[in-house]
Amino acid sequence: MNVPFLNRVIDERFLAHRLRSTSIGGLCGALVAAALLLYRYYVQHVWSWDLFAVIATIAGVKLLIMAWYFFTE
């Protein structure tokens, strides 16, 4: 779909900035989840499976996407 007025607003820089911000946001979310997991484990002595699942999902998706790009490009 080609919308004429969006070509003036959205360019390659916008798409590159969106890509970078999404990547940095995902990494920061993973770091916060990991810090909270370690805090709960070492300070409260409770293992949080939900936080572990979030971190494992982020890492798994990142590795799968990296493998996909490696084999398809």
KOLZA-224667 format. One record per residue: x, y, z of N, C-alpha, C in turn; residue in one letter. Coordinates in Angstrom, 2 decimals, decimal comma, always signed. Example, Ala and Ser with C-alpha at 12.3 -4.5 7.8 and 13.67 -1.06 7.14 Angstrom:
BEGIN
<pt n_u="+13,19" n_v="-5,69" n_w="+7,80" ca_u="+12,30" ca_v="-4,50" ca_w="+7,80" c_u="+13,20" c_v="-3,30" c_w="+7,80" type="A"/>
<pt n_u="+12,85" n_v="-2,25" n_w="+7,08" ca_u="+13,67" ca_v="-1,06" ca_w="+7,14" c_u="+12,90" c_v="+0,03" c_w="+7,87" type="S"/>
end
This chain:
BEGIN
<pt n_u="+0,84" n_v="-1,17" n_w="+0,00" ca_u="+0,00" ca_v="+0,00" ca_w="+0,00" c_u="+0,89" c_v="+1,24" c_w="+0,00" type="M"/>
<pt n_u="+0,61" n_v="+2,16" n_w="-0,86" ca_u="+1,40" ca_v="+3,37" ca_w="-0,98" c_u="+0,53" c_v="+4,56" c_w="-0,64" type="N"/>
<pt n_u="+0,85" n_v="+5,22" n_w="+0,48" ca_u="+0,11" ca_v="+6,40" ca_w="+0,89" c_u="+0,99" c_v="+7,61" c_w="+0,59" type="V"/>
<pt n_u="+0,56" n_v="+8,51" n_w="-0,28" ca_u="+1,44" ca_v="+9,58" ca_w="-0,77" c_u="+2,00" c_v="+10,49" c_w="+0,32" type="P"/>
<pt n_u="+1,18" n_v="+10,91" n_w="+1,27" ca_u="+1,68" ca_v="+11,88" ca_w="+2,25" c_u="+2,58" c_v="+11,25" c_w="+3,30" type="F"/>
<pt n_u="+2,58" n_v="+9,92" n_w="+3,45" ca_u="+3,46" ca_v="+9,28" ca_w="+4,42" c_u="+4,91" c_v="+9,24" c_w="+3,95" type="L"/>
<pt n_u="+5,12" n_v="+9,30" n_w="+2,64" ca_u="+6,49" ca_v="+9,28" ca_w="+2,12" c_u="+7,27" c_v="+10,52" c_w="+2,56" type="N"/>
<pt n_u="+6,58" n_v="+11,62" n_w="+2,80" ca_u="+7,25" ca_v="+12,83" ca_w="+3,26" c_u="+7,55" c_v="+12,78" c_w="+4,76" type="R"/>
<pt n_u="+6,76" n_v="+12,04" n_w="+5,50" ca_u="+6,91" ca_v="+11,97" ca_w="+6,96" c_u="+7,82" c_v="+10,82" c_w="+7,37" type="V"/>
<pt n_u="+7,67" n_v="+9,67" n_w="+6,74" ca_u="+8,42" ca_v="+8,48" ca_w="+7,11" c_u="+9,49" c_v="+8,22" c_w="+6,05" type="I"/>
<pt n_u="+10,74" n_v="+8,27" n_w="+6,47" ca_u="+11,84" ca_v="+8,00" ca_w="+5,56" c_u="+12,74" c_v="+6,93" c_w="+6,18" type="D"/>
<pt n_u="+13,90" n_v="+6,72" n_w="+5,56" ca_u="+14,81" ca_v="+5,68" ca_w="+6,03" c_u="+15,34" c_v="+5,97" c_w="+7,42" type="E"/>
<pt n_u="+15,56" n_v="+7,23" n_w="+7,74" ca_u="+16,05" ca_v="+7,58" ca_w="+9,08" c_u="+15,03" c_v="+7,22" c_w="+10,14" type="R"/>
<pt n_u="+13,75" n_v="+7,49" n_w="+9,86" ca_u="+12,70" ca_v="+7,14" ca_w="+10,81" c_u="+12,67" c_v="+5,64" c_w="+11,05" type="F"/>
<pt n_u="+12,77" n_v="+4,86" n_w="+9,98" ca_u="+12,75" ca_v="+3,41" ca_w="+10,13" c_u="+13,98" c_v="+2,90" c_w="+10,86" type="L"/>
<pt n_u="+15,15" n_v="+3,49" n_w="+10,62" ca_u="+16,37" ca_v="+3,09" ca_w="+11,32" c_u="+16,27" c_v="+3,44" c_w="+12,80" type="A"/>
<pt n_u="+15,74" n_v="+4,62" n_w="+13,12" ca_u="+15,59" ca_v="+5,01" ca_w="+14,52" c_u="+14,58" c_v="+4,11" c_w="+15,23" type="H"/>
<pt n_u="+13,51" n_v="+3,74" n_w="+14,53" ca_u="+12,53" ca_v="+2,84" ca_w="+15,13" c_u="+13,15" c_v="+1,47" c_w="+15,40" type="R"/>
<pt n_u="+13,97" n_v="+0,99" n_w="+14,49" ca_u="+14,64" ca_v="-0,29" ca_w="+14,67" c_u="+15,58" c_v="-0,25" c_w="+15,86" type="L"/>
<pt n_u="+16,39" n_v="+0,80" n_w="+15,95" ca_u="+17,33" ca_v="+0,92" ca_w="+17,08" c_u="+16,61" c_v="+1,07" c_w="+18,40" type="R"/>
<pt n_u="+15,58" n_v="+1,89" n_w="+18,45" ca_u="+14,87" ca_v="+2,11" ca_w="+19,71" c_u="+14,15" c_v="+0,85" c_w="+20,18" type="S"/>
<pt n_u="+13,62" n_v="+0,09" n_w="+19,24" ca_u="+12,97" ca_v="-1,17" ca_w="+19,62" c_u="+13,99" c_v="-2,17" c_w="+20,14" type="T"/>
<pt n_u="+15,14" n_v="-2,23" n_w="+19,52" ca_u="+16,19" ca_v="-3,14" ca_w="+19,96" c_u="+16,70" c_v="-2,75" c_w="+21,34" type="S"/>
<pt n_u="+16,97" n_v="-1,49" n_w="+21,55" ca_u="+17,46" ca_v="-1,02" ca_w="+22,85" c_u="+16,39" c_v="-1,20" c_w="+23,91" type="I"/>
<pt n_u="+15,15" n_v="-0,95" n_w="+23,57" ca_u="+14,06" ca_v="-1,15" ca_w="+24,52" c_u="+13,93" c_v="-2,60" c_w="+24,94" type="G"/>
<pt n_u="+14,06" n_v="-3,52" n_w="+24,00" ca_u="+13,99" ca_v="-4,94" ca_w="+24,33" c_u="+15,14" c_v="-5,38" c_w="+25,21" type="G"/>
<pt n_u="+16,34" n_v="-4,90" n_w="+24,91" ca_u="+17,50" ca_v="-5,24" ca_w="+25,73" c_u="+17,38" c_v="-4,66" c_w="+27,13" type="L"/>
<pt n_u="+16,90" n_v="-3,45" n_w="+27,25" ca_u="+16,70" ca_v="-2,85" ca_w="+28,58" c_u="+15,64" c_v="-3,61" c_w="+29,37" type="C"/>
<pt n_u="+14,58" n_v="-4,02" n_w="+28,71" ca_u="+13,56" ca_v="-4,83" ca_w="+29,38" c_u="+14,11" c_v="-6,15" c_w="+29,88" type="G"/>
<pt n_u="+14,97" n_v="-6,78" n_w="+29,07" ca_u="+15,59" ca_v="-8,04" ca_w="+29,49" c_u="+16,53" c_v="-7,82" c_w="+30,67" type="A"/>
<pt n_u="+17,29" n_v="-6,72" n_w="+30,65" ca_u="+18,19" ca_v="-6,42" ca_w="+31,77" c_u="+17,42" c_v="-6,14" c_w="+33,06" type="L"/>
<pt n_u="+16,32" n_v="-5,42" n_w="+32,97" ca_u="+15,51" ca_v="-5,15" ca_w="+34,15" c_u="+14,90" c_v="-6,44" c_w="+34,69" type="V"/>
<pt n_u="+14,41" n_v="-7,31" n_w="+33,80" ca_u="+13,86" ca_v="-8,58" ca_w="+34,23" c_u="+14,94" c_v="-9,46" c_w="+34,87" type="A"/>
<pt n_u="+16,15" n_v="-9,45" n_w="+34,31" ca_u="+17,25" ca_v="-10,23" ca_w="+34,88" c_u="+17,65" c_v="-9,68" c_w="+36,25" type="A"/>
<pt n_u="+17,72" n_v="-8,36" n_w="+36,37" ca_u="+18,06" ca_v="-7,76" ca_w="+37,67" c_u="+17,01" c_v="-8,09" c_w="+38,72" type="A"/>
<pt n_u="+15,75" n_v="-8,04" n_w="+38,34" ca_u="+14,68" ca_v="-8,38" ca_w="+39,28" c_u="+14,71" c_v="-9,86" c_w="+39,64" type="L"/>
<pt n_u="+15,01" n_v="-10,71" n_w="+38,66" ca_u="+15,13" ca_v="-12,15" ca_w="+38,93" c_u="+16,26" c_v="-12,41" c_w="+39,93" type="L"/>
<pt n_u="+17,42" n_v="-11,80" n_w="+39,70" ca_u="+18,55" ca_v="-12,00" ca_w="+40,60" c_u="+18,29" c_v="-11,40" c_w="+41,98" type="L"/>
<pt n_u="+17,62" n_v="-10,27" n_w="+42,03" ca_u="+17,27" ca_v="-9,68" ca_w="+43,33" c_u="+16,36" c_v="-10,62" c_w="+44,12" type="Y"/>
<pt n_u="+15,33" n_v="-11,11" n_w="+43,45" ca_u="+14,41" ca_v="-12,02" ca_w="+44,15" c_u="+15,11" c_v="-13,30" c_w="+44,58" type="R"/>
<pt n_u="+16,06" n_v="-13,76" n_w="+43,78" ca_u="+16,75" ca_v="-15,01" ca_w="+44,12" c_u="+17,74" c_v="-14,82" c_w="+45,27" type="Y"/>
<pt n_u="+18,58" n_v="-13,78" n_w="+45,20" ca_u="+19,63" ca_v="-13,61" ca_w="+46,19" c_u="+19,16" c_v="-12,90" c_w="+47,47" type="Y"/>
<pt n_u="+18,20" n_v="-12,00" n_w="+47,37" ca_u="+17,77" ca_v="-11,26" ca_w="+48,55" c_u="+16,55" c_v="-11,91" c_w="+49,20" type="V"/>
<pt n_u="+15,55" n_v="-12,25" n_w="+48,39" ca_u="+14,33" ca_v="-12,82" ca_w="+48,94" c_u="+14,34" c_v="-14,35" c_w="+48,96" type="Q"/>
<pt n_u="+15,33" n_v="-14,96" n_w="+48,34" ca_u="+15,47" ca_v="-16,42" ca_w="+48,27" c_u="+14,25" c_v="-17,09" c_w="+47,65" type="H"/>
<pt n_u="+13,75" n_v="-16,48" n_w="+46,58" ca_u="+12,59" ca_v="-16,99" ca_w="+45,85" c_u="+12,96" c_v="-17,05" c_w="+44,38" type="V"/>
<pt n_u="+12,73" n_v="-18,21" n_w="+43,75" ca_u="+12,98" ca_v="-18,35" ca_w="+42,31" c_u="+11,71" c_v="-17,98" c_w="+41,56" type="W"/>
<pt n_u="+11,81" n_v="-16,99" n_w="+40,67" ca_u="+10,65" ca_v="-16,51" ca_w="+39,92" c_u="+10,66" c_v="-17,13" c_w="+38,53" type="S"/>
<pt n_u="+9,81" n_v="-18,13" n_w="+38,33" ca_u="+9,75" ca_v="-18,79" ca_w="+37,04" c_u="+9,17" c_v="-17,88" c_w="+35,96" type="W"/>
<pt n_u="+8,29" n_v="-16,96" n_w="+36,36" ca_u="+7,72" ca_v="-16,05" ca_w="+35,37" c_u="+8,77" c_v="-15,12" c_w="+34,79" type="D"/>
<pt n_u="+9,66" n_v="-14,58" n_w="+35,63" ca_u="+10,72" ca_v="-13,72" ca_w="+35,11" c_u="+11,73" c_v="-14,52" c_w="+34,30" type="L"/>
<pt n_u="+12,01" n_v="-15,74" n_w="+34,73" ca_u="+12,89" ca_v="-16,60" ca_w="+33,96" c_u="+12,30" c_v="-16,88" c_w="+32,57" type="F"/>
<pt n_u="+10,99" n_v="-17,10" n_w="+32,51" ca_u="+10,34" ca_v="-17,35" ca_w="+31,22" c_u="+10,42" c_v="-16,12" c_w="+30,32" type="A"/>
<pt n_u="+10,28" n_v="-14,93" n_w="+30,89" ca_u="+10,39" ca_v="-13,70" ca_w="+30,10" c_u="+11,80" c_v="-13,56" c_w="+29,53" type="V"/>
<pt n_u="+12,81" n_v="-13,77" n_w="+30,35" ca_u="+14,20" ca_v="-13,64" ca_w="+29,90" c_u="+14,51" c_v="-14,71" c_w="+28,86" type="I"/>
<pt n_u="+14,06" n_v="-15,95" n_w="+29,09" ca_u="+14,31" ca_v="-17,03" ca_w="+28,13" c_u="+13,61" c_v="-16,76" c_w="+26,80" type="A"/>
<pt n_u="+12,43" n_v="-16,19" n_w="+26,85" ca_u="+11,70" ca_v="-15,86" ca_w="+25,62" c_u="+12,43" c_v="-14,78" c_w="+24,83" type="T"/>
<pt n_u="+12,87" n_v="-13,74" n_w="+25,51" ca_u="+13,61" ca_v="-12,67" ca_w="+24,84" c_u="+14,89" c_v="-13,21" c_w="+24,21" type="I"/>
<pt n_u="+15,63" n_v="-14,02" n_w="+24,97" ca_u="+16,88" ca_v="-14,58" ca_w="+24,44" c_u="+16,61" c_v="-15,54" c_w="+23,29" type="A"/>
<pt n_u="+15,59" n_v="-16,38" n_w="+23,42" ca_u="+15,27" ca_v="-17,34" ca_w="+22,37" c_u="+14,86" c_v="-16,67" c_w="+21,07" type="G"/>
<pt n_u="+14,01" n_v="-15,66" n_w="+21,18" ca_u="+13,57" ca_v="-14,94" ca_w="+19,98" c_u="+14,75" c_v="-14,22" c_w="+19,34" type="V"/>
<pt n_u="+15,60" n_v="-13,61" n_w="+20,13" ca_u="+16,77" ca_v="-12,92" ca_w="+19,59" c_u="+17,67" c_v="-13,90" c_w="+18,83" type="K"/>
<pt n_u="+17,93" n_v="-15,07" n_w="+19,40" ca_u="+18,78" ca_v="-16,06" ca_w="+18,74" c_u="+18,12" c_v="-16,62" c_w="+17,48" type="L"/>
<pt n_u="+16,83" n_v="-16,87" n_w="+17,53" ca_u="+16,13" ca_v="-17,38" ca_w="+16,34" c_u="+16,14" c_v="-16,36" c_w="+15,20" type="L"/>
<pt n_u="+15,92" n_v="-15,10" n_w="+15,52" ca_u="+15,93" ca_v="-14,07" ca_w="+14,48" c_u="+17,33" c_v="-13,90" c_w="+13,91" type="I"/>
<pt n_u="+18,36" n_v="-13,97" n_w="+14,78" ca_u="+19,74" ca_v="-13,88" ca_w="+14,28" c_u="+20,05" c_v="-15,05" c_w="+13,35" type="M"/>
<pt n_u="+19,62" n_v="-16,25" n_w="+13,70" ca_u="+19,85" ca_v="-17,42" ca_w="+12,85" c_u="+19,08" c_v="-17,27" c_w="+11,54" type="A"/>
<pt n_u="+17,85" n_v="-16,79" n_w="+11,61" ca_u="+17,04" ca_v="-16,59" ca_w="+10,40" c_u="+17,74" c_v="-15,64" c_w="+9,43" type="W"/>
<pt n_u="+18,20" n_v="-14,51" n_w="+9,95" ca_u="+18,89" ca_v="-13,56" ca_w="+9,08" c_u="+20,21" c_v="-14,12" c_w="+8,55" type="Y"/>
<pt n_u="+20,91" n_v="-14,89" n_w="+9,35" ca_u="+22,17" ca_v="-15,48" ca_w="+8,91" c_u="+21,96" c_v="-16,44" c_w="+7,73" type="F"/>
<pt n_u="+20,91" n_v="-17,25" n_w="+7,80" ca_u="+20,69" ca_v="-18,26" ca_w="+6,76" c_u="+19,92" c_v="-17,74" c_w="+5,56" type="F"/>
<pt n_u="+19,19" n_v="-16,64" n_w="+5,70" ca_u="+18,38" ca_v="-16,16" ca_w="+4,58" c_u="+19,01" c_v="-14,99" c_w="+3,83" type="T"/>
<pt n_u="+19,99" n_v="-14,34" n_w="+4,38" ca_u="+20,60" ca_v="-13,20" ca_w="+3,68" c_u="+22,01" c_v="-13,51" c_w="+3,26" type="E"/>
end
